[in-house]
């Protein structure tokens, strides 16, 4: 009988631990999803005019790069700034 009780007690501890870990993982994931959702809502959608402006600035940068006025690094930096990354 003591062996049976020990087995039942061990099973209860393992099940309790698994439940606690599962709940913690679920809460952490829910928090992560909530933060991502808030970040997405905080970013304004670009307006068509804003996108047109960015595209024309990128075209100008491409022309400057192809003419040799900008290096690859300078082009990449300016592109990053225009795209807001």
Residue frames as qw, qx, qy, qz and C-alpha x, y, z in Angstrom:
[[0.000, 0.881, 0.473, 0.000, 0.00, 0.00, 0.00],
 [0.290, -0.772, 0.091, 0.559, 2.81, 2.56, 0.74],
 [0.374, -0.100, 0.601, 0.699, 4.18, 2.00, -2.80],
 [0.158, 0.633, 0.678, 0.337, 0.79, 2.72, -4.32],
 [0.159, -0.920, -0.275, 0.231, 0.40, 5.94, -2.33],
 [0.392, -0.543, 0.324, 0.668, 3.91, 7.02, -3.28],
 [0.325, 0.197, 0.687, 0.619, 3.09, 6.46, -6.97],
 [0.031, 0.812, 0.562, 0.153, -0.16, 8.40, -6.70],
 [0.293, -0.852, -0.060, 0.429, 1.62, 11.25, -4.89],
 [0.409, -0.295, 0.483, 0.716, 4.38, 11.35, -7.53],
 [0.234, 0.471, 0.692, 0.494, 1.79, 11.43, -10.34],
 [0.102, -0.901, -0.414, 0.078, -0.05, 14.28, -8.60],
 [0.355, -0.706, 0.162, 0.591, 3.17, 16.30, -8.25],
 [0.365, -0.031, 0.622, 0.692, 4.12, 15.74, -11.87],
 [0.123, 0.662, 0.662, 0.329, 0.64, 16.66, -13.10],
 [0.205, -0.904, -0.254, 0.278, 0.60, 19.79, -10.92],
 [0.384, -0.518, 0.339, 0.685, 4.02, 20.86, -12.19],
 [0.308, 0.230, 0.692, 0.611, 3.00, 20.28, -15.81],
 [0.014, 0.821, 0.560, 0.113, -0.15, 22.34, -15.32],
 [0.288, -0.839, -0.043, 0.459, 1.76, 25.19, -13.70],
 [0.377, -0.290, 0.508, 0.718, 4.35, 25.24, -16.50],
 [0.232, 0.459, 0.720, 0.465, 1.67, 25.09, -19.17],
 [0.075, -0.899, -0.421, 0.090, -0.24, 27.98, -17.60],
 [0.342, -0.711, 0.156, 0.594, 2.91, 30.07, -17.34],
 [0.347, -0.026, 0.635, 0.690, 3.81, 29.44, -20.98],
 [0.124, 0.674, 0.672, 0.281, 0.25, 30.34, -22.04],
 [0.176, -0.912, -0.228, 0.292, 0.34, 33.61, -20.07],
 [0.377, -0.512, 0.365, 0.680, 3.75, 34.53, -21.47],
 [0.293, 0.221, 0.705, 0.607, 2.62, 33.83, -25.04],
 [0.023, 0.822, 0.564, 0.083, -0.59, 35.82, -24.54],
 [0.273, -0.832, -0.014, 0.482, 1.48, 38.74, -23.24],
 [0.380, -0.244, 0.547, 0.705, 3.82, 38.53, -26.20],
 [0.204, 0.499, 0.713, 0.448, 0.87, 38.54, -28.63],
 [0.102, -0.900, -0.395, 0.155, -0.69, 41.50, -26.83],
 [0.325, -0.665, 0.212, 0.638, 2.58, 43.49, -27.09],
 [0.324, 0.032, 0.668, 0.669, 2.88, 42.69, -30.80],
 [0.094, 0.711, 0.660, 0.224, -0.71, 43.77, -31.37],
 [0.200, -0.888, -0.181, 0.373, -0.11, 47.05, -29.51],
 [0.359, -0.429, 0.423, 0.713, 3.03, 47.71, -31.59],
 [0.251, 0.317, 0.725, 0.557, 1.09, 47.12, -34.79],
 [0.030, -0.845, -0.532, -0.042, -1.69, 49.45, -33.68],
 [0.324, -0.772, -0.003, 0.548, 0.83, 52.12, -32.68],
 [0.341, -0.160, 0.533, 0.758, 2.35, 52.23, -36.18],
 [0.456, 0.592, 0.161, -0.645, 0.38, 54.52, -38.45],
 [0.713, 0.378, 0.541, 0.235, -0.51, 53.20, -41.88],
 [0.250, -0.265, 0.311, 0.878, 1.32, 55.14, -44.59],
 [0.476, 0.675, 0.275, -0.491, -0.91, 57.34, -46.66],
 [0.768, 0.487, 0.319, 0.269, -0.71, 57.09, -50.46],
 [0.220, 0.946, -0.136, 0.194, 0.96, 60.52, -50.61],
 [0.490, -0.718, 0.495, 0.002, 3.50, 59.45, -48.02],
 [0.831, -0.002, 0.518, 0.204, 4.24, 56.27, -49.97],
 [0.604, 0.743, 0.160, 0.240, 4.61, 58.23, -53.23],
 [0.067, -0.942, 0.309, -0.114, 7.07, 60.56, -51.53],
 [0.666, -0.480, 0.564, 0.088, 9.10, 57.65, -50.22],
 [0.821, 0.309, 0.426, 0.220, 9.15, 55.98, -53.63],
 [0.431, 0.873, -0.016, 0.226, 10.34, 59.13, -55.38],
 [0.283, -0.845, 0.448, -0.065, 13.07, 59.65, -52.78],
 [0.789, -0.207, 0.562, 0.137, 14.18, 56.03, -53.23],
 [0.728, 0.597, 0.251, 0.225, 14.29, 56.52, -57.02],
 [0.132, 0.950, -0.229, 0.169, 16.46, 59.61, -56.55],
 [0.558, -0.625, 0.546, 0.016, 18.77, 57.65, -54.27],
 [0.856, 0.142, 0.466, 0.171, 19.02, 54.87, -56.83],
 [0.546, 0.804, 0.052, 0.230, 19.98, 57.36, -59.51],
 [0.147, -0.898, 0.396, -0.124, 22.64, 58.91, -57.26],
 [0.734, -0.362, 0.570, 0.070, 24.04, 55.47, -56.53],
 [0.814, 0.393, 0.368, 0.218, 24.10, 54.46, -60.19],
 [0.346, 0.904, -0.091, 0.233, 25.90, 57.74, -61.02],
 [0.727, 0.112, -0.395, 0.550, 28.54, 56.89, -58.41],
 [0.123, -0.682, 0.163, -0.703, 27.66, 59.80, -56.13],
 [0.692, -0.494, 0.318, -0.420, 26.67, 57.45, -53.26],
 [0.124, 0.337, -0.932, 0.049, 28.51, 54.39, -52.06],
 [0.547, -0.252, -0.766, -0.225, 26.64, 51.17, -51.29],
 [0.355, -0.307, -0.674, 0.571, 26.87, 51.92, -47.54],
 [0.093, 0.162, 0.124, -0.975, 25.58, 55.48, -47.95],
 [0.462, -0.103, -0.548, -0.689, 22.75, 54.22, -50.14],
 [0.513, -0.292, -0.805, 0.058, 21.79, 51.54, -47.59],
 [0.208, -0.277, -0.525, 0.777, 21.82, 54.09, -44.73],
 [0.244, 0.112, -0.084, -0.960, 19.67, 56.61, -46.57],
 [0.510, -0.158, -0.699, -0.476, 17.27, 53.89, -47.70],
 [0.407, -0.313, -0.783, 0.351, 16.93, 52.73, -44.09],
 [0.023, -0.252, -0.323, 0.912, 16.14, 56.29, -42.99],
 [0.371, 0.011, -0.362, -0.855, 13.53, 56.80, -45.72],
 [0.589, -0.212, -0.723, -0.293, 11.79, 53.53, -44.92],
 [0.492, -0.602, 0.221, -0.589, 11.93, 54.27, -41.19],
 [0.929, -0.102, -0.356, 0.023, 13.66, 51.06, -40.20]]
